[in-house]
């Protein structure tokens, strides 16, 4: 083919990345559309697409994101606590029966389940953006250029977030994973499956090796005296930056979040979230398998967290691997469950509880950052220091209250027809000012 000639127009959507057809749906991402030869001239800027109207948005992803942020708040609030007594192994002592019960439930059903869920939905969003751009005639170079810019800005958001507020930030590692995933967004299902297993085996193998090595102590917060790092804001800045750099390197070199991101690609290609009514048996099957596997495989870890027993050595490493692997499956199960719930609610439209959850989901970046903006200054040592006075169960209640407050704010923005400020900022930085 003569590459000096202008590229042919994108072919009709026929490839494996297709989303189910629909009158108000975006045309699917196709291999043919992305395979057009690149122009010789410098690439033109990609014009930002018009924001999706509410009638064009799928309810299931928005509901899943909104509920996911509740799980994230519960999982993250423990990092903000400090001052509790620990033993020589840095295990918290003096837990009440209520605290142990709350910790057991959180570790059984929430911990390391919200992050995979977030990563799956992040991958789904990448695939959706690529699909919309391909449908508008943007070639592979243009698609990658936009997604690369967005990923880099997510990394920047995450580094600032980690330094200023929360050293457990996930935006930066997800942005780094997005850079890796750019090479796979247009590839076949077979290639995605191969990279899914490669990344999963690599990451879990490294986690197992670290768990069994003396390096494991470096990943435990605390100094044996019952205090947590970051007693001053200057320490928070240093620790946050260090933690963010480490998370970026781990997610890039160890492919820590690539597997769930690829699951998100697959969900978009199959249309499970855009058209859940066409996949009810499959959604139910995944939900059932995920719940059963999680309840069985993650039970030893939850009992250990509740101090019913203490797994050590190879047993402890195996328990942790079961906890991690079942978390990926349970993250997918949660998404399938919320898709089924959204399908049941769809006849009601975006009213009541569905509208409230969707309002948070549509503004998930803003809601996620607001969680840290509320919890960190209130609980950390460098802030009001309230975390010292909260038990484990009380901390979870504080997290739930934080999520409810943010939900109320997102509902007000939704009623006013306003988008989330950080969503608007990220869109502007990704596409530039509209012409």
Backbone torsions as a table, in degrees:
resi	resn	phi	psi	omega
1	UNK	NA	139.0	179.7
2	UNK	-76.7	109.3	-176.6
3	UNK	-76.7	-9.3	177.8
4	UNK	-78.5	-16.0	179.0
5	UNK	-79.8	155.4	177.1
6	UNK	-60.3	148.7	-178.2
7	UNK	-68.4	146.1	176.1
8	UNK	-68.3	158.7	177.3
9	UNK	-65.4	154.0	-179.5
10	UNK	-58.3	143.5	179.4
11	UNK	-73.3	160.9	177.1
12	UNK	-59.5	152.0	-176.9
13	UNK	-67.3	103.6	179.4
14	UNK	-133.0	2.3	-171.1
15	UNK	-86.4	-173.4	-173.5
16	UNK	-79.0	-9.9	-178.8
17	UNK	-91.7	17.3	-173.3
18	UNK	-72.1	138.7	169.0
19	UNK	-91.9	154.9	-178.9
20	UNK	-56.4	142.9	-177.2
21	UNK	-69.2	155.3	176.4
22	UNK	-172.2	149.5	-174.1
23	UNK	-62.2	-37.6	-176.8
24	UNK	-102.8	12.7	-176.2
25	UNK	-95.1	159.2	177.9
26	UNK	-78.9	141.0	178.2
27	UNK	-62.0	146.5	-172.9
28	UNK	-74.9	159.5	173.1
29	UNK	-75.2	130.8	-176.0
30	UNK	-126.6	151.3	176.3
31	UNK	-65.6	-39.9	-179.1
32	UNK	-64.0	-40.3	-177.9
33	UNK	-66.5	-33.0	-178.6
34	UNK	-88.3	-7.6	-175.5
35	UNK	-93.0	0.6	-179.3
36	UNK	-62.0	141.1	-177.9
37	UNK	-62.9	142.7	-178.2
38	UNK	-71.1	143.8	178.1
39	UNK	-70.4	154.8	178.9
40	UNK	-73.9	-37.2	-179.4
41	UNK	-67.3	157.1	177.0
42	UNK	-56.2	140.1	-176.3
43	UNK	-64.5	138.3	177.5
44	UNK	-77.5	150.7	177.2
45	UNK	-60.0	144.8	178.2
46	UNK	-85.2	119.0	-179.3
47	UNK	-68.0	140.1	179.4
48	UNK	-66.0	137.1	176.3
49	UNK	-72.4	157.5	175.9
50	UNK	-66.1	137.6	177.2
51	UNK	-56.6	143.2	-179.9
52	UNK	-63.2	133.0	172.5
53	UNK	-72.1	158.3	-177.4
54	UNK	-59.1	-35.6	179.0
55	UNK	-66.6	-20.4	-179.6
56	UNK	-92.1	-14.5	-176.5
57	UNK	-81.3	141.1	174.1
58	UNK	-81.7	135.0	-176.3
59	UNK	-72.0	-36.1	-173.2
60	UNK	-59.1	-50.2	179.1
61	UNK	-61.4	-38.3	-178.9
62	UNK	-67.9	-41.3	177.0
63	UNK	-63.6	-43.1	-179.6
64	UNK	-62.4	-42.2	178.8
65	UNK	-65.2	-41.9	-179.6
66	UNK	-62.4	-44.2	178.0
67	UNK	-70.9	-34.7	179.2
68	UNK	-58.0	-38.0	-177.8
69	UNK	-66.2	-26.2	172.1
70	UNK	-65.7	-44.4	178.3
71	UNK	-63.6	-38.3	179.4
72	UNK	-65.5	-41.1	178.8
73	UNK	-61.5	-43.3	179.6
74	UNK	-65.4	-41.5	-178.8
75	UNK	-68.8	-32.5	-173.5
76	UNK	-88.3	-22.3	-171.8
77	UNK	-63.2	-29.6	179.7
78	UNK	-62.0	-27.6	179.6
79	UNK	-69.9	-24.6	-179.5
80	UNK	-84.5	-15.4	178.8
81	UNK	-72.3	158.1	179.2
82	UNK	-161.6	166.4	174.1
83	UNK	81.4	2.8	-179.2
84	UNK	-83.0	150.2	-177.5
85	UNK	-74.1	142.3	178.3
86	UNK	-132.5	160.9	177.3
87	UNK	-94.4	-167.7	-176.9
88	UNK	-63.6	-25.7	178.7
89	UNK	-93.9	14.4	178.9
90	UNK	62.5	27.6	174.4
91	UNK	-93.0	132.2	-177.2
92	UNK	-63.9	135.3	179.0
93	UNK	-111.0	167.3	176.5
94	UNK	75.5	20.8	179.3
95	UNK	-72.3	136.9	174.8
96	UNK	-78.6	171.4	176.4
97	UNK	-61.2	-39.3	178.2
98	UNK	-64.2	-41.9	179.2
99	UNK	-63.3	-43.3	-179.6
100	UNK	-65.3	-39.2	178.4
101	UNK	-65.2	-43.1	179.0
102	UNK	-65.7	-41.6	178.8
103	UNK	-64.6	-39.0	178.6
104	UNK	-61.1	-47.1	-179.5
105	UNK	-65.1	-42.7	-178.6
106	UNK	-63.6	-43.4	-179.6
107	UNK	-73.7	-26.3	-179.7
108	UNK	-77.7	-39.2	-168.9
109	UNK	-118.7	-14.4	-171.8
110	UNK	-121.6	-51.2	-172.8
111	UNK	-58.7	130.1	179.9
112	UNK	58.8	24.3	169.3
113	UNK	-113.2	-32.3	179.9
114	UNK	-72.6	-37.2	180.0
115	UNK	-65.1	-47.3	174.4
116	UNK	-59.9	-38.2	177.8
117	UNK	-61.1	-44.2	177.1
118	UNK	-60.5	-44.5	-178.2
119	UNK	-65.5	-39.0	178.0
120	UNK	-62.5	-46.3	179.4
121	UNK	-67.7	-30.9	175.0
122	UNK	-64.9	-45.0	176.3
123	UNK	-62.4	-39.5	176.4
124	UNK	-59.5	-42.0	179.4
125	UNK	-65.2	-39.7	177.2
126	UNK	-60.5	-47.7	-180.0
127	UNK	-62.4	-37.9	178.5
128	UNK	-65.1	-44.4	178.0
129	UNK	-60.9	-44.9	179.6
130	UNK	-62.4	-38.8	179.6
131	UNK	-64.5	-43.9	-179.5
132	UNK	-64.8	-41.2	179.9
133	UNK	-67.5	-40.9	177.7
134	UNK	-62.4	-37.2	179.0
135	UNK	-66.2	-25.5	178.3
136	UNK	-88.9	4.5	177.2
137	UNK	91.2	11.0	178.0
138	UNK	-76.7	131.2	-178.4
139	UNK	-79.9	179.2	-175.8
140	UNK	-59.8	-40.7	179.7
141	UNK	-62.2	-42.3	179.7
142	UNK	-66.3	-41.2	178.4
143	UNK	-59.9	-48.9	-178.3
144	UNK	-65.9	-35.9	-178.8
145	UNK	-63.9	-43.2	179.8
146	UNK	-67.2	-47.1	-179.1
147	UNK	-65.3	-34.1	177.8
148	UNK	-65.5	-44.9	179.6
149	UNK	-62.5	-41.8	179.2
150	UNK	-64.2	-41.5	179.7
151	UNK	-64.4	-41.3	179.4
152	UNK	-64.1	-38.5	178.0
153	UNK	-70.2	-34.0	174.4
154	UNK	-62.6	-39.4	176.3
155	UNK	-61.0	-44.3	179.1
156	UNK	-62.4	-44.7	176.6
157	UNK	-57.1	-44.5	-176.2
158	UNK	-66.4	-40.9	179.6
159	UNK	-62.8	-45.4	178.5
160	UNK	-63.4	-42.9	179.3
161	UNK	-60.4	-45.1	-179.3
162	UNK	-65.1	-41.4	-177.2
163	UNK	-70.1	-43.5	-173.0
164	UNK	-83.9	-31.0	-169.6
165	UNK	-133.6	-47.2	-164.1
166	UNK	-145.0	111.2	-176.6
167	UNK	-74.6	-5.7	175.9
168	UNK	-94.6	22.3	-177.9
169	UNK	-53.4	144.2	177.4
170	UNK	-116.2	-6.7	-179.1
171	UNK	-65.8	-43.9	-177.9
172	UNK	-64.2	-49.6	177.4
173	UNK	-64.0	-32.1	176.8
174	UNK	-69.5	-39.0	175.5
175	UNK	-62.0	-41.5	177.0
176	UNK	-63.9	-39.6	176.7
177	UNK	-64.6	-36.0	176.8
178	UNK	-60.9	-35.5	176.9
179	UNK	-64.0	-39.8	177.7
180	UNK	-67.5	-40.7	-175.9
181	UNK	-69.7	-14.3	178.7
182	UNK	-57.8	-33.7	-178.5
183	UNK	-73.5	-9.7	-174.3
184	UNK	-116.7	-6.2	-171.8
185	UNK	-63.3	-26.1	-177.6
186	UNK	-107.0	4.3	-174.8
187	UNK	-82.6	167.6	-175.5
188	UNK	-73.7	165.8	177.3
189	UNK	-59.2	-37.3	-179.9
190	UNK	-61.7	-42.6	178.7
191	UNK	-66.9	-40.3	178.7
192	UNK	-62.3	-42.5	178.3
193	UNK	-61.1	-42.0	-179.7
194	UNK	-61.4	-47.3	-178.6
195	UNK	-70.8	-28.8	174.5
196	UNK	-58.6	-50.3	-177.5
197	UNK	-71.2	-35.8	177.7
198	UNK	-62.2	-48.9	-177.9
199	UNK	-66.7	-38.1	-178.5
200	UNK	-66.8	-45.6	-179.5
201	UNK	-66.3	-41.6	-179.8
202	UNK	-61.8	-49.3	-176.2
203	UNK	-67.3	-48.2	-178.1
204	UNK	-65.5	-33.9	176.1
205	UNK	-64.3	-41.4	178.2
206	UNK	-67.3	-39.4	177.5
207	UNK	-61.5	-42.0	178.8
208	UNK	-63.0	-42.8	-179.8
209	UNK	-64.1	-41.7	180.0
210	UNK	-68.5	-37.9	-179.2
211	UNK	-62.0	-34.4	-178.0
212	UNK	-89.8	-1.6	-177.9
213	UNK	-104.3	166.2	176.5
214	UNK	-63.5	-16.2	179.7
215	UNK	-64.6	-16.8	-177.6
216	UNK	-58.8	-31.2	-179.2
217	UNK	-66.6	-25.0	-179.5
218	UNK	-70.7	-19.8	-177.1
219	UNK	-97.3	10.5	178.5
220	UNK	-105.1	121.6	179.6
221	UNK	-76.3	138.5	178.0
222	UNK	124.8	160.6	-178.1
223	UNK	-127.1	14.7	178.1
224	UNK	87.1	-9.9	-179.2
225	UNK	-105.5	6.4	177.2
226	UNK	86.6	10.4	177.3
227	UNK	-110.7	156.7	-179.9
228	UNK	-109.8	154.3	179.2
229	UNK	-67.0	159.7	179.9
230	UNK	90.5	39.4	-177.9
231	UNK	-70.1	-24.1	175.0
232	UNK	-120.5	161.4	-178.3
233	UNK	-68.0	-30.1	176.9
234	UNK	-63.6	-40.2	175.5
235	UNK	-64.4	-39.6	177.3
236	UNK	-58.1	-43.7	179.7
237	UNK	-60.4	-47.3	-179.1
238	UNK	-66.1	-46.3	179.9
239	UNK	-65.1	-39.5	179.7
240	UNK	-63.8	-44.4	178.2
241	UNK	-63.2	-43.9	179.0
242	UNK	-62.6	-43.9	179.4
243	UNK	-64.2	-37.3	-179.7
244	UNK	-68.1	-43.3	177.7
245	UNK	-61.4	-43.3	178.3
246	UNK	-62.2	-43.0	-179.2
247	UNK	-64.6	-38.3	178.3
248	UNK	-64.6	-45.6	-179.8
249	UNK	-64.9	-43.1	-178.6
250	UNK	-64.5	-42.0	-178.5
251	UNK	-71.7	-25.4	179.7
252	UNK	-85.7	-49.1	-175.0
253	UNK	-80.4	-37.9	-179.0
254	UNK	-95.5	-0.3	178.4
255	UNK	53.7	43.4	-171.6
256	UNK	-61.4	-34.6	-176.8
257	UNK	-114.6	9.3	-176.6
258	UNK	-67.6	-39.2	-177.5
259	UNK	-58.8	-51.9	178.4
260	UNK	-65.8	-31.8	176.3
261	UNK	-62.6	-39.8	177.9
262	UNK	-68.0	-32.0	173.0
263	UNK	-61.1	-39.3	176.3
264	UNK	-62.7	-40.4	174.3
265	UNK	-55.8	-46.5	-176.0
266	UNK	-65.0	-40.7	178.9
267	UNK	-60.8	-39.4	178.3
268	UNK	-66.9	-42.3	-179.2
269	UNK	-63.0	-34.9	-178.3
270	UNK	-86.7	-14.0	178.2
271	UNK	73.9	23.5	-176.9
272	UNK	-65.0	-33.4	-177.4
273	UNK	-92.2	-32.9	178.4
274	UNK	-73.4	-35.4	-177.8
275	UNK	-132.4	66.4	-178.3
276	UNK	-62.3	-24.5	-179.4
277	UNK	-63.7	-21.5	179.7
278	UNK	-88.4	-5.3	-172.8
279	UNK	-134.8	28.7	-176.1
280	UNK	-58.3	-48.5	179.7
281	UNK	-58.9	-42.3	-179.9
282	UNK	-66.7	-41.9	178.8
283	UNK	-61.8	-42.9	178.7
284	UNK	-65.3	-39.5	-178.8
285	UNK	-64.4	-45.8	179.1
286	UNK	-63.8	-42.3	179.4
287	UNK	-60.8	-45.9	-178.6
288	UNK	-63.4	-47.4	-179.8
289	UNK	-62.4	-43.2	-178.8
290	UNK	-62.1	-44.4	-179.0
291	UNK	-64.4	-46.1	-178.6
292	UNK	-63.4	-47.5	-179.8
293	UNK	-62.1	-42.9	-179.0
294	UNK	-64.7	-44.3	-178.1
295	UNK	-62.2	-34.4	-178.3
296	UNK	-86.3	-53.0	-172.2
297	UNK	-71.4	-30.7	-176.5
298	UNK	-93.9	-3.8	-179.0
299	UNK	-61.9	-44.1	178.9
300	UNK	-58.5	-40.4	179.3
301	UNK	-65.3	-43.5	-179.4
302	UNK	-63.1	-40.1	177.8
303	UNK	-66.3	-36.5	176.0
304	UNK	-65.4	-41.7	178.5
305	UNK	-63.6	-34.2	178.2
306	UNK	-82.3	5.0	175.9
307	UNK	64.9	29.0	171.6
308	UNK	-75.2	-34.2	173.4
309	UNK	-150.1	171.4	-177.9
310	UNK	-131.6	95.0	177.7
311	UNK	-71.9	135.6	-177.8
312	UNK	-134.6	163.7	176.5
313	UNK	62.1	-138.7	-179.5
314	UNK	-63.4	-33.4	178.5
315	UNK	-64.9	-44.9	178.6
316	UNK	-63.3	-39.3	178.5
317	UNK	-65.1	-41.1	178.4
318	UNK	-65.1	-41.4	178.4
319	UNK	-61.0	-41.3	179.6
320	UNK	-67.1	-39.2	178.2
321	UNK	-62.8	-42.1	176.9
322	UNK	-62.5	-38.6	177.0
323	UNK	-62.4	-44.4	-177.0
324	UNK	-69.5	-48.3	-177.5
325	UNK	-66.5	-41.3	177.8
326	UNK	-67.4	-24.7	177.4
327	UNK	-66.1	-39.6	177.2
328	UNK	-62.8	-44.9	179.4
329	UNK	-65.4	-40.8	-178.5
330	UNK	-69.3	-33.2	175.0
331	UNK	-59.2	-44.7	176.1
332	UNK	-65.6	-37.6	178.5
333	UNK	-63.2	-41.7	177.2
334	UNK	-59.0	-44.0	-179.2
335	UNK	-62.1	-43.3	177.8
336	UNK	-62.8	-39.4	178.5
337	UNK	-63.6	-43.0	179.0
338	UNK	-70.6	-29.4	174.7
339	UNK	-64.7	-41.9	176.9
340	UNK	-65.5	-39.1	178.4
341	UNK	-65.5	-41.5	178.7
342	UNK	-64.4	-36.1	177.3
343	UNK	-62.7	-40.6	178.2
344	UNK	-66.7	-33.8	-178.7
345	UNK	-82.8	-14.5	-168.2
346	UNK	-60.5	-33.0	179.4
347	UNK	-64.5	-27.9	178.4
348	UNK	-78.3	-16.7	-176.7
349	UNK	77.0	-171.0	-178.3
350	UNK	-86.7	74.2	177.2
351	UNK	-132.2	157.6	175.7
352	UNK	61.1	-135.5	-177.8
353	UNK	-61.5	-44.3	177.5
354	UNK	-57.0	-42.3	-179.9
355	UNK	-66.3	-38.8	-179.6
356	UNK	-64.7	-47.3	178.5
357	UNK	-63.5	-42.1	179.9
358	UNK	-65.7	-33.3	177.7
359	UNK	-61.8	-39.2	175.8
360	UNK	-70.0	-43.0	-178.6
361	UNK	-63.1	-37.3	177.8
362	UNK	-66.6	-21.5	-177.5
363	UNK	-123.1	42.4	-171.5
364	UNK	-64.7	-36.0	179.0
365	UNK	-64.9	-46.6	178.1
366	UNK	-61.9	-44.3	-179.3
367	UNK	-63.9	-40.1	179.7
368	UNK	-63.2	-45.1	-179.3
369	UNK	-70.0	-32.8	177.8
370	UNK	-64.9	-32.1	177.0
371	UNK	-57.1	-46.6	178.9
372	UNK	-69.0	-36.1	-178.9
373	UNK	-64.8	-26.1	177.3
374	UNK	-90.0	-49.5	-170.7
375	UNK	-75.4	-40.7	-174.7
376	UNK	-63.2	-54.7	-179.7
377	UNK	-63.7	-27.5	-178.7
378	UNK	-78.6	-36.3	-170.0
379	UNK	-104.0	-31.2	-172.1
380	UNK	-69.9	159.3	178.2
381	UNK	-62.2	-35.8	-178.7
382	UNK	-77.7	-6.0	178.0
383	UNK	-106.5	-132.9	178.8
384	UNK	-74.1	-19.3	175.5
385	UNK	75.0	21.6	-177.4
386	UNK	-69.5	-19.2	-179.3
387	UNK	-60.6	-25.2	178.6
388	UNK	-66.3	-26.0	-173.3
389	UNK	-100.6	3.0	-178.3
390	UNK	-102.2	132.8	170.7
391	UNK	-78.0	175.7	179.5
392	UNK	-59.3	-48.9	-179.5
393	UNK	-63.8	-40.1	179.5
394	UNK	-66.2	-35.2	177.5
395	UNK	-63.3	-40.5	177.7
396	UNK	-64.8	-38.1	176.6
397	UNK	-64.8	-37.4	176.7
398	UNK	-62.6	-40.8	179.2
399	UNK	-64.3	-42.4	178.6
400	UNK	-63.4	-42.6	177.4
401	UNK	-62.2	-38.8	177.4
402	UNK	-61.4	-45.5	179.4
403	UNK	-62.6	-40.9	179.7
404	UNK	-64.3	-38.9	178.1
405	UNK	-64.4	-42.9	178.7
406	UNK	-66.1	-38.9	177.2
407	UNK	-58.3	-44.1	178.3
408	UNK	-61.2	-41.0	179.0
409	UNK	-65.8	-41.3	179.7
410	UNK	-65.9	-34.7	176.7
411	UNK	-64.4	-40.6	177.8
412	UNK	-62.9	-42.6	176.5
413	UNK	-62.5	-39.4	-179.6
414	UNK	-64.1	-43.8	179.7
415	UNK	-66.2	-30.3	177.8
416	UNK	-82.6	-3.6	-179.3
417	UNK	72.4	25.9	-177.9
418	UNK	-104.8	138.5	175.0
419	UNK	-83.5	167.6	178.5
420	UNK	-67.5	137.6	-177.2
421	UNK	-61.2	-36.0	179.9
422	UNK	-76.1	-28.1	172.6
423	UNK	-65.6	-42.2	178.2
424	UNK	-63.7	-42.8	-179.2
425	UNK	-65.2	-45.3	-179.6
426	UNK	-63.9	-39.3	178.3
427	UNK	-63.7	-43.5	179.6
428	UNK	-63.3	-42.3	179.8
429	UNK	-69.3	-30.2	-179.1
430	UNK	-75.2	-45.6	-174.3
431	UNK	-103.5	-16.9	-174.0
432	UNK	86.2	-179.1	179.9
433	UNK	-70.7	137.4	177.2
434	UNK	-65.1	146.2	-179.5
435	UNK	-67.7	NA	NA
